[in-house]
Amino acid sequence: MSEVIVVGGGPTGLWLAAELRLAGVSVDVLEARPQRSPRSKAITLHARTLEVLAMRGLADQFVNSGAHLPSYHFGMLEQKMPLADLDSPFPFVLAHSQVQTEEKIERWARDLGASILRGHTVTGLEQDEDGVTVTATTPEGIQETRRASFVVGCDGSRSVVRQAAGIDFVGADPSIYGFLADVVLDDPPPPGYAVHSALGSLSVVPLGPGRVRMYGIDPARQDLGQLTFEELRQYVILLTGGDFGMRDATWLSRFTSATRVAAEYRRGRILLAGDAAHIHFPAGGVGLNIGIQDAMNLGWKLAAEVQGRAEPGLLDTYHRERHPVGEEVARHTLAQGVFIQGMTPEGLALRGLMNRLIANHPSLVSALVEELTGIDVAYPVPGSHPLTGTRLPAAQATLARLASGRPLLLTEADLPESSAEAEKLGFTVARATLSTRPAWAEVAGVLVRPDGHVWLAVDRSPDADQQLRNALAEVPATFVPPDAYRA
């Protein structure tokens, strides 16, 4: 019997498995696919996801193998949003294939001891007071049952786990149908190429030498019927006057703007993350990113619950913190859809207006970029310090202090008694310059959760050290795994 069963071996499920193993929790990942898909549904990693990777010491291997995009679009608008001023060690969008992303995260999870079982199709589950029984079909066609304390559904939009738990999937049916195609172009357009008119829209993103992804909206073909290579070629010619020497398509597909969010991210011993918890129009390329961030939020909390060290209600904060994020992403992508399908005179006028606003209002760009990249996500606690729940905006080297999965005491000055107490309890202790940002100007020290969000902040005062010591004495076990699993 494993302590946790994760259903679904995509990026979300694999990251969650790694987080659980980092805390010493036994975990089985049941993945229906016999092998990793060669197709990259997602090709975008945003700043907050790169920060998450940096917290476990993995960012460099991603950053060094992807293409850095210095600007990005909102709603496929022509006026791109520059990213150079993003308050992050990663002020860019990283174009990185999902195939490579899954491969790297799976290697990390396996190295930590996760059991990843491919070709195991989950067909049902039942929970009781003590655990969850999962029924699955093995690669040999044998039906087997497995038992775990908790089950997490990371099994996509048609989640068997969500359906078996009876959790509603609430939202909007599709109103937009788009297409994507991975092809070779012998005469590719310049980087960032996009066109949008009354005839439709098309964007071209490089995937590697000669190979690109084309995606867009054909207003004359609003359905989910099979996309053929010749249909794509004729559409590109209609829109641009040529076909860029298009050949060798490896993937032709369609997608929709269906948008849904699970009513509950937790029901008893069953939890949801990633596409099992939320789906949306792929505007902005945020889907894989929000899934990994779900797993980062859930991992340390579920580990604490399994190991009997969680304070009452800790696991319920997963829904409380992440469900609003899922709902906001749903709204954000639906709003982008208005601009993406704006091909009527009124729609084109609206696009023109938004293009001018983005070009002339840096504060608007900043707000859109922060929401798109996920760096604006915070989990505030009413009545606490204003920094509580905010992300740690630090250099990559500081984020790497969280690599062990243990919490972090970060101080600007030497606070010896609290530092000694933190180290004794299993916290990582580090010094860093905190006052470079206005909101942090008076901060003497912060306690940072394993997911990189501030648990508690203390301002400079004669008793700042004692305040930190008192905080450490309250709930250290919630954050710190048992001795046997400390790095």
Secondary structure, 3 states (H helix, E strand, C coil): CEEEEEECCCHHHHHHHHHHHHCCCCEEEEECCCCCCCCCCCCEECHHHHHHHHHCCCHHHHHCCCEEECEECCCCCCCCEECCCCCCCCCCEEECCHHHHHHHHHHHHHHCCCEEEECCEEEEEEECCCCEEEEEECCCCCEEEEEEEEEEECCCCCCHHHHHHCCCEEEECCCCEEEEEEEEECCCCCCCCEEEECCEEEEEEEEECCEEEEEEECCCCCCCCCCCHHHHHHHHHHHHCCCCCEEEEEEEEEEECCEEEECCCEECCEEECHHHCEECCCCCCCHHHHHHHHHHHHHHHHHHHHCCCCCCCCCCHHHHHHHHHHHHHHHHHHHHHHHHCCCCHHHHHHHHHHHHHHHHCHHHHHHHHHHHHCCCCCCCCCCCCCCCCCECCCCHHHHHHHCCCCCEEEECCCCHHHHHHHHHHCCEEEECCCCCCHHHCCEEEEEECCCCEEEEEEECCCCHHHHHHHHHHHCHHHHCCCHHHCC
